Amino acid sequence: MDMDYALFQQVIGQSESEKNVAARFYDKAVKTNEVAKNGLPVFKNVTYIEIRLKDNSTEVFNQPATDEKIRRFPKEYALYQLSKKQVENGTPLEQFAFLTAAEIATCKSRGVFTVEALAGLDIDKVQSLGLQDEHVLAEMFLEKSNNNKMLDDFAKKEVEYER
């Protein structure tokens, strides 16, 4: 997590991509023209960009991300890459039922995208980011889930012994 935090600090230190535009990269499932062997449609992940004009909240442009858009919004793309890296190795905050949508947005705006990353922050970073309550919840959740895993493993061994 320390390396992710350092990368996040570097990203935040970059100048804004564009002053009057807000951009966000995300993955979207897109239906292809292919059909699977069972006759069902095939989907693929495509990186999209959502662009909003800051003075106009009703107009939103969603389109597949292009190299030009990645160059135009490097800070936003770097945050997107950081979030994907963290989620590969942890539980996305959206799946953590103990956080509200506002708390999730707060964590993400501070470079924290998974429960494990949130729990793994040292106390100085937790305080500087203002994530004390969220950090405690994540630690408690991981502690309980580790206990559940131990119980689950024990139950599986008992079933094996009974056989």
C-alpha positions, -999 to +999 in steps of 0.1 A: +000+000+000+029+024+007+039+022-030+003+028-040+001+058-017+033+073-031+019+069-066-013+085-055+006+115-041+025+118-074-008+117-093-024+143-071+007+165-075+001+168-112-016+199-125-052+197-135-058+183-169-084+209-178-099+236-156-136+235-167-139+198-175-143+168-151-133+134-165-135+099-151-123+067-167-142+034-160-148-001-173-180-009-192-193-042-204-200-039-241-219-065-261-199-079-291-214-093-323-201-127-311-224-155-298-211-182-274-216-219-280-247-219-258-263-192-280-259-164-255-242-130-264-206-124-256-195-092-238-161-076-234-147-050-210-140-016-227-124+014-210-147+044-212-144+080-203-171+102-188-166+139-195-187+166-178-185+203-183-182+219-148-207+247-156-232+223-172-242+194-150-268+181-175-245+174-204-224+142-200-203+126-227-196+089-224-174+073-250-147+047-254-114+060-241-089+068-269-052+075-268-060+112-273-084+112-243-057+095-221-032+121-231-058+149-225-066+136-190-034+120-177-042+126-140-076+110-142-062+081-162-035+075-136-061+073-109-081+048-130-050+027-133-043+029-096-078+018-088-075-012-111-042-022-096-056-021-060-089-040-070-069-068-085-055-076-051-084-067-028-121-062-021-135-032-039-150-006-015-184-009-033-186-045-019-180-032+016-215-028+030-204-008+060-195+023+040-220+048+025-217+061-010-202+093+004-176+075+024-166+054-006-162+085-027-141+101+000-118+071+002-114+070-036-107+107-038-078+099-014-064+070-035-079+042-015-100+017-036-101-015-016-110-026+019-075-041+023-058-008+013-080+011+037-072-013+066-035-013+057-030+024+060-007+034+089-022+057+115-004+088+103-018+084+068-053+076+082-052+109+101-038+130+073-064+116+049-093+120+074-103+084+072-103+074+109-138+059+111-136+041+077-102+027+087-116+012+120-145-004+101-122-020+075-099-034+102-128-049+121-143-064+090-110-080+079-104-094+114-139-110+114-135-123+079-102-139+088-119-156+118-147-168+094-121-183+071-105-202+099-139-215+110-147-224+074-113-243+070-120-261+103-155-272+091-140-285+058-114-306+077-142-320+100-162-331+069-131-348+055-125-366+088-161-378+089-158-393+054 
